[in-house]
């Protein structure tokens, strides 16, 4: 468990990511198109927040407690990359 406030916020964002994935997984079985819409909208909203909290947590944590902030930072990068691929890849025929 992280010891600083920034690390704990990064851990909270990791929990939010797990809940987000669980809700998207449930939506894929009930309404697949709504699941895709939720993925597109959630990447716009959660990606930058994940980047900020992951960066702050990685800066202020020490030692092995940096693992969770680095995971959150990686998730933020992955979510923004997924958003940019969906937004510009399909728009420009990439």
N, C-alpha and C positions, 0 to 999 in steps of 0.2 A: 504494500500500500504506500503510495507516495506521501511524503511528509509535508510538502509545501502546499500553499493554497493553489498555485498554478497547476501543480501535479494532481491535486485532487479534482480540480475542474476538468483536467484532461481525462482522468479516470471516469468522471461523470459523463463526459462526452463519449467515451468508449461504451458505457452502459447504454447511452442513447443510440449509438450505432447498432448495438446488439438488438435493442427493441425495434429499431427501424428495419433491420433485416428480418426479424420475426414477423412483423406486420406485413412486409412485402411478400414473404413466403406464404403467409395465409391468404393474401389477396390474389396470388397467382392461381390458387385453387378455386377461389370463389368467382373472381372476375379478372381474367388475365390482362385485359386492356387497361383496367384501372391500376393494376400493379405496375404496368409500364409508365403510366402517367405519374404515379407516386414516385417512381424511381427518378424520373426526369425532374420533377419539382423538388424532391428532397436533396438531390445533388446540388442544385442551385443554392439552396438555403444552408445545408449542413457543411458543404465543402469548405467555404471560407472560415466558418467557425471552427472546424476541425483543424485547419491550418494554424489559426491564431492560437488556440489552446494547446495544440501539440508543440508549437514553437516555444511558447512561454513555459510550458512544463519542462521541455528539454533544456532550456536555459537555466532554470532555477533548481532543478533536481540534481542530486549528486549520486554517483556510483550506479549500482544496478537498478536503482529506482527510476532510471531514465527509460526503462523499457516501455512502459505504458505510454508516456508522451511521444516516443518515437513511433509506436504503433498507430497512435492517433494522427500523427503527422503523415504517416504513410497512407492512412485511410483518407485523409483530406486530399492528398495529391491524387489518389486513385479516383475519388469522387469527382474532383474537378476535371480530370482527364476524361472520365466517362461523360461528363456533361459536355465538354468541348467536342468530343467525338460525335455525340448525338446532335448537338446544335449545329456544328459546321460540317460534319462529315456527310450527313444526309442533305443538308441544304445546298452544298456545292458539288454533290455527286462524288464524294471521296471515298 
